[in-house]
Amino acid sequence: MLKQGKRFLQEESMRLHVFILLCLVFLFPLSCAVNPVTGRQEFALISEEQEIRIGRDNDPVVLQKFGYYPDPDLQNYVRSIGETLAHVSHRPNLPFHFKVVDSPQVNAFALPGGYVYVTRGILAMLNDEAELAGVLGHEIGHVTERHSVQQLTVAMGLQLTSRVLSTAVQGGSGMQQLSDLILTGVMQGYGRRKEFRADTLGQDYMMRAGYDPYAAVEFLATLERIEKVPHDPVTHWLTASHPYAAERIEKAGRHAGELSLRPPAGRRGRDRYLARIDGMVYGGGERAGYLRAGVYQNRFFRVRCNVPPGWKVKTARDRWRAEVAKGGPRLNFRMVELEKTMDVDAFAVSVEKEAGLRPGELLDRKRRNGFDMLTVRYRVRGETGPLRVLGGYLVRGRTGLILQGVAEQSDAARMEEAGWSVLQSLRALSAEEARQIPVLRIRLHKVRAGDSFPKLARRFADDPGKAKEMAAINNMDLNARLRPGMTLKVIAYDQEGK
């Protein structure tokens, strides 16, 4: 009987899938669209109007996630290059939008409907206007061939059995569910064939707009180089779904050769481009903070503190981490923007819940140097035995600070002593004091006799470790001989921008 019931369910499931296929064939005969590039008919459940709406609805989500880079001149410059390319693309009448987002990631991506974004991280890696045209052209290529629409159509097909199709086609709540998939899709890429296709289309649009298509090849070589340099993550342009850079370089080089048989070769616009990004924030920006001589300062959160002497300290966006040695006691300091004002007790409870900590022993509660502060000691069991955790929670307006120290019992006293020293040194900064904190920026430098990337890294960034990054953003080797008089991008600590 059970076997008969199981067979019946399987047969019903098969009938349902057949019914769905019949619906696709007979109920949606108009769900086809002409690929603007190939001219071929393609199955699509999303019209151009819906495509534009999905992009428009998700644009605020992108800007909230990454931030809009606050430089009107740079925004207008990137927009002008993008619009020039869009005008010679296969969809010149689509209302394209081009924006620079405030992210250190080396990335560029596009939403359906012509919403194209480049990060300031990828702008730092480009060396001329033609390379920028190559990046924008690649993303325009994804839009003109409707790659994200094709991706969404597949997603819609997979969700037919959950009855999303009917509301999606009519523009109801199902469309919102599907549009939620788009951000994940565009950040992961579209697969090797479509990425190669976007490279080719990007070079075609570059050539039509008068740019040298070999610039796209050179930027791909930069990507291949920075894959080997410790840096902020290179996302969409070098993820596993993208072809390996070497393969892209080979194919793009071959296509550039084909295009260059049709003169003129095209312009590069190096000086104009470098002048536009001179002063642009580099790396983590204001949120990354500035560490020097044992003092950490953060311009965005307007805070300063001492770091424990003798500990190894690493800074990152919105945080720093210190440890004596790997596996030993450690301190983690983190800064957060609060969605709303809250008292320090509520803030501590929210962090405890996030970290999975049970209420601990209250050590101190006071107002110190502009912050409401709460200090708690926890005892937790780790994989190798009992651990001591020190939690420091500070609130000022809509800024929350978290210091968490972790150590085994044998090192607990050392960890707590270091943690207390950090907490006692914490101080809120005035707006004027915060403006004096240097920020890493892109600056231009005319090479002098004897210059090298290690020397430039020490001179401008006070960090020899930045030499590899400095070479990479110029698409050069670390030990390259620098010719006097040539213009380089350098990474420099600077208080003010342009």
ABEGO torsion letter per residue (X at the ends): XAAAAAAAAAAAAAAAAAAAAAAAAAABAABBBBBAAAGBBBBBABBAAAAAAAAAAAAAAAAAAAEBBBBAAAAAAAAAAAAAAAAABABAABBBBBBBBBBABBBBBBBBGGBBBBBAAAAAABABAAAAAAAAAAAAAAAAAGAAAAAAAAAAAAAAAAGAAAAAAAGBAAAAAAAAAAAAAAAAEAEAAAAAAAAAAAAAAAAAAGBBAAAAAAAAAAAAAAAABBBBBBBAAABAABBBAAAAAAAAAAAAAAAAABOBAEBAGAAAAAAAABGBBBEAEAAAEBBBGGBBBBAAAGBBBBBBBGBBBBBBBGBBBBBABBGBBBBBBBBBBBABBBBAAAAAAAAAAAAGBBBBBBABBBBBGGBBBBBBBBBBBBAAEBBBBBBBBBBBEABBBBBBBBBBAAAAAAAAAAAAAAAAABBBBBAAAAAABBBBBBBBBBBBBGBBAAAAAAAAAGBAAAAAAAAAAAGBBAABBBBBGBBBBBBBBBABBX
